[in-house]
Amino acid sequence: MMIRFKPTPRRLPLCAAAIWLAMFLLAPKARAGAVASCGGEPFAFANAEVNVVFLPYFQSGSSPRGLNGLGSQLALLMKLETLYRSISYDHWGIILLTGSKEECDPEKIARGLLMSHRIPLGGRLMIVWGKLYQQDNDVYVQTFARFYSNNLPGETAAPPQIEFQLAGKTFQGRINAQEFAFPPEQLPIAVMNAVAGNFQKAAFLYAAPRLDAGKIPLPLDRFRKCDSCPDRLAYTVEGREGDWIHVKTHDGQEGYLFAHPQNGISLNQRLPEVSFLQGAMGFLRYAVQASIQDHPEWASGITVADDALREYARREEASQEPETKAAALQLSGILEFALTPNTPSPQFDTAFQLVPYSSDSRNLAAVFRLYEEYNSPSRLRPRDLANDFVAAVSLDPRNPLALSNLQSLYELLASPEIVSRVAPEFAIKSDELQASIEKVKAIRNNLGENRGPGR
Amino acid sequence: MRSKLALLLCGAIVAMLSGATSCRAQMAQCNGLTGGTSYKVLIDEIQYATTTGNQPVLSIELIQSSVEGALEKVRRGILNHNATQDTFLYLNCKGRHPQAASDFDNDLVRNLAENHAILEFWGTLFPLGGGQHKFDIHYVLFPVAFLAPPAPSGIASTEKTMATKPTPEEVRQFLISTRADLPAYFTAAAGVQAYADHNLDQALRFLCEARTRLKKNPDQQELMKFVDELASKAAVEQRRNDNKAASLLTETQAKDYCSFATTR
């Protein structure tokens, strides 16, 4: 392979945002990565459909070892592993932010990105962070992630992740949580040593996809110590070669990141959240208000994301955090619905069984039960359908999706063309339906929630 | 003897609540306990019981980290519903280690409940002889104890007998294996407190979550029944208000609320 990159530290690419954005728009697949500082105005790729921001893992409690160094190493390896696994997707940005614990607070970073419109209206963001704590010789790690979106005017705090119409009535659902806690995992000394060893190899930009090629260090320390650093190291992702990611900087220099080091540790084997993050990123990229029929090229990315989420849900460790396992099943179910809308996944019911006290889980299961029943030749059972949504509403009386769905359901059931499809033993009388519609409207008005599709 | 001990401990905690410094060896102060409307979780020490006095088994920071890790998803679930960041506080009660759950008499429970302390947690490792040890983890659910006296309501424990003196790591592993208990007791306590605060919407959700979690614990069926009945009571009350979502429930659904809301 021809070496096109000259490893001269002075040529380290620290590009201005304007140059970068132009370059990002020109890139056909528009996949990008960056390393920047938490301080000042945090960085993300404004033109990406989805941004994933990794923050350092910070020490929780006391430890004679001092774990923040390990936390920074782990964050870089997680970022690179996600880069490596996201090559099937397009129009994304993956950023590693470094800095102090105070500056790298997830909520503060999210607020900065959303308010500065670095994440534009309608844009999606996932922030990943974690903590490390020590007992005796072992260190434990726990990862967290959260979805954010810069809501369009009129959207609710957590916008719907699935929406369809039946006979002109809109039904919406969302997964049971927007924030995910992953099972705490033990990192024995051997694994920590492997993390440090892999970090030593991964913290460079190589001139060729070989460890003995020329290399320059990634400026991680510089960004970590920079309080309000306006610069960043940003690059487009050109492709994957074995365990390496081929990148190109704004001035045309090419290089390689050692993204998938597996010496002594497989991150995915040790930390099941790696699969979840891969799937969730694909979900945020492709589960948008557009039909797969209009974008057949999305199918492979959706399949990859679905497989990753299913892999996470199958892991034994996932049972420790049922809320996150339920979310994985729901995200996977929505992706499968995008590919094959005729057969809604039974995963929504499985997810509901894991977190039956969640209003959103009940609502999502109810939406797909309705969809399946409506599209099957069998008779409708209005009483059961309504009870599903009433239960979802009662578990969270401020859930705008469940309230809106309940009103839509009553209106759907009141329409003349539906009456003939109703199983008599489950029927709701016409006057009861009208009274229920008025009651739901009154409740929604009382909450100030009576807005949204067709309202 | 028991009443003397209770009085002694009561005095210690009342003194603690009023900011006094006496008796700290038995009941160390928890900063942030008094005042405010935040729901508070008191995280105490896990100690070896020895003839010369108790010794900490794990660092309080590690215990706090484990407890926060187990409860974070519950807390976040609530924060997603428009609660503020300080709705729940975890209080690091370094040096604090009650002798037994029975130390908490009605006055003390009332005092703590009025300060919105909802849950207290501590552990003890007892030598049984022949190398055997018993590890007890205790929980006090103050709103449950306050609403449903007399004692021992609102008190729960998990215990395990170990063939040899466990290492700190084995203690930690036991703590992790009982992680499922914490969200169950936390949601039960928070649900009862929300009911007492007349925040019935939040009470309904918490109580049904507690019921779901407690169903898996055969030793806590009485507590499960209590939260289940309180949820139904709250649903029946809410149903009377036409502007509330609970008014959509039928009388039958409200009277067996959690069954209706959490099963299909």
Interface residues (C-beta under 8 A of the other chain):
Chain A: S60 G61 S62 K131 Y133 Q134 Q135 D136 D138 Q142 F144 A157 A158 A177 Q178 E179 A181 P184 Q320 E321 E323 T324 D349 F352 P356 Y357 S358 S359 R362 A365 N387 D388 V390 A391 V393 S394 L395 D396 P397 R398 L403 L406 S436 K439 V440 A442 I443 N446
Chain B: L58 S59 E61 L62 Q64 S65 G69 E72 K73 R76 G77 N80 H81 N82 T167 P168 E169 R172 I176 R179 D201 L204 R205 C208 E209 T212 A235 D242 N243 K244 A245 A246 S247 L248 L249 Q253 Y257 F260 A261 T262 T263 R264
